[in-house]
Amino acid sequence: MRRVYITGVAGFIGFHLAKLLLDEGFVVHGMDGMTEYYDVTLKQRRLAGLKQNSGFGFTECMLEDNAALFADISAFRPDAIVHLAAQAGVRYSLEAPRSYISANIEGTFNVLEAARELAVKHLLLASTSSVFGANAEMPYRETHKADTQVSLYAATKKATEALSHSYAHLWGIPTTAFRFFTVYGPWGRPDMAPFKFTKAILAGQTIDVYGQGNMFRDFTYVSDLVRAIRLLIDAAPARPPDAGDIAEGDSLSPVAPWRVVNVGNGDKVALGDFIAAIEAATGKTARRNLMEMQKGDVRATWADNSLLRRLTGYSPQTDIRTGMAHFVSWYRDYYRL
């Protein structure tokens, strides 16, 4: 599968995935709505880098614009679609809930319809560890129940999993959903903690530490994550003859060529250790403002990534100190500090 269409290609993960695929000789076409959820200049600079490769094409349009989206995908005729575009962020879903319904549900429906019409060989789409919600059984496995989402963002992503499963069943579309675990790295999103904390610590400002600092995350370095996606592109699920042929621990559906895969480091990092990694990389001490848990947030995430290893022979490896050192170096260079 050498022709890949990426939604959200100017975004953090979309940019890194497109760059990796282009470096490996893939032909990549992407779309992005270039919305102002965060600094559009960052998206424009990501795109500028991608456009230096002759194998890359780009169309600006919104997921909700079904006619424009379908025309774009149809003209490219991809072997695989990687659907990354979404309205992201747990906290912003408290402020602008309607945008999550339109982008994440209506927009994903439009992508599914295109995949059906064009009979793509593999549809891959992004979900999130947030779908596990109130489930306290960790590390999270793909086969754990994920029925207690505590944010609208998570609920819309779980809905996209369900929608894609139904399409895989009805139309035989080989589909892989990935659940991401706190992705970070160079060119990251300004609304996420690595970016916000680094900016504040370098400026000598106080950082807001939610949950009184008693929180844990499975931090996944972006280069590791897109390498996993690259390998999963070639691991399209096939529908088993019957449920008895599904290996223990595999999330493969018994009725559809559909699977969900955790993409995480497989390591639970305390929030204090994450802050310490930024302090080490910046050479500065953080000033902390300890706060209560934010509504819609969860205390911890932690991935079991054994299914990813089984399918691809690969699992993320970058530790938080190494990853944050790379991020801080990029941040200083990008903002000329």
Secondary structure, DSSP 8 states (H G I E B T S, - for coil): --EEEEETTTSHHHHHHHHHHHHTT-EEEEEE---SSS-HHHHHHHHHHHTTSTTEEEEE--TT-HHHHHHHHHHH--SEEEE------TTHHHH-HHHHIIIIIIHHHHHHHHHHHHT-SEEEEEEEGGGGTT---SSB-TTS------SHHHHHHHHHHHHHHHHHHHH---EEEEEE--EE-TT--TTSHHHHHHHHHHTT-EEEEGGGG--EE--EEHHHHHHHHHHHHT------SSGGGS-TT----SSSSEEEEEES-S--EEHHHHHHHHHHHHT---EEEE----TT--SB--B--HHHHHHHS------HHHHHHHHHHHHHHHTT-
